[in-house]
Amino acid sequence: MTESSPGLRRATDRQILLPRSAKAGPLALPPAVPQLHELEAVETISGEIAAASTTATPRNATISCIIPCYNEQDTIADVLKSLLAQTRLPDVIHVVINNTDDDTPEIARGFEGRHTRSVKGEEFVTTVHVHDMGVNPDKKVGALNYGYFLSRGYDYILGVDGDTTLARDTVERLELEMTDDPRIGGLSAIYSIDKNRKGLMARFLVAGQRAQFAAFNMDNLLRGRNMAVLGGQCSLFNMRALETVMVRHYQQAPWVRDSEVEDSKLSLQIKDAGFSTKISATARAYVGPMTNLRALHGQQVKWNFGAIDLFWPGQRGDSKGQPLHPNLRLRWFENISMAFNIISRLGFLLLLVAALSIDAFVFNPIWLIPPAIAMLLNLRLALSMKDKSASDILYAALFIPAELYMFVRMGHFVSAWAQFLAKTDQDNWAAQANAEKGKGSAYVMPLVVLIAVMGGAIFAWTQQSVGVQSAILSLGWPLLYIATIAQSVFMLRKLVRRHRGFAV
């Protein structure tokens, strides 16, 4: 590589970037020439930084958009329409298709070519390119890395999934926040689930996923907007951060193929490189939902398994666990919370059946307090949604739908941990793809396990004497009280915390 190579920069080069938006604040310019001697005395890299600062002139930032696609014929047109309707168009859009056997390439090619748009007197121009990689063993990771190499020379890479549509000002808002703080290595939009689905099961699962995403987004927003995962659905990456990651970790490309959650892995690496990973306060994207239990199981098990792989101590294959990484604190909280949910719910069911079997159950109104707190917490979260609907409010207020969805999530959690601890060599990418095609029956296994556990426990209970049964109940109920009180305190804390004006 020579100095005249266009677009290729060193990670130590400085460049002042300007957003193409009238909403931008005043620019913080580099030191004037007489002050450069002081700058050189403080910095330890070399005089190249000072020289670059004297010659660099402010210019507009450039954005390359990458859309990895796998069988997205039903959604790719809407995705491209939402991008071409932005108040700030990306400078180029690369649709990278891999392993596809539907009409995605033909539909995407209908948008190929040059597009222009005028927004408040500002003329934006972009070009859509469609690349069909054919069979690609690295799947989405391969498509993302292919798009990265096509984007060398641009300042930012905007990653958008093939089923994700953007609010009309998403790109503009992401660029404003990124150029305002050059310490940001990656910036995620606020994700919500597209709610326009028909059918009772689909509407139930969509409401559950919307609540799940809303809770995740709110937790990140209230933690200084520090984003644990720069999701591939819609995130803007600083090219300098990606290049620094590649140098630090001896990688040929930013995204690695040896992780179940390539976006989480890259987020950790960006953080380790000294950049911050943030969630936008206002930019929004709408993700395609999983509308049946089979597809949802495939997706959630892959996510859970990948998260466990990242925070589990020690080396497993090519992934080294980082249990103390700051980006993984929320993952620890999620897993601990889910373990408490399983213990309290399964424990209550077992103790209830046991007590009823010997006529020893006495109802106490105090048991209504935890469900009431959970319902209020769900309702407050639903009211914080920017695009809330009647379905979101009913889902939270009726309590039972949220409780059923919690059991579904508990099944995903147990499946992921069972697969991880069993050290089974399973391709969860392929499992999710097959599930979305309607193949596989792994999603019924959590129910089978639950029935087996309940049946085994009931049989063992019937074999005990009345004295042993009474002793079990005398010990079991107090333990359940303690676990439930701990959960209730945690939920109450989340219920009363300020949302500080954030909407999810």
Helices and strands as residue ranges (DSSP letters): E 17-18, G 33-35, H 36-42, H 48-55, E 59-60, E 63-69, H 76-84, E 92-97, H 104-109, E 113-119, E 122-132, H 139-150, E 156-160, E 164-166, H 170-180, E 184-193, H 200-221, E 234-238, H 239-248, H 262-272, E 276-287, H 293-311, E 315-316, E 319-320, G 326-328, H 329-357, G 365-368, H 369-383, H 390-397, H 400-422, H 428-436, G 442-444, H 445-462, H 466-496
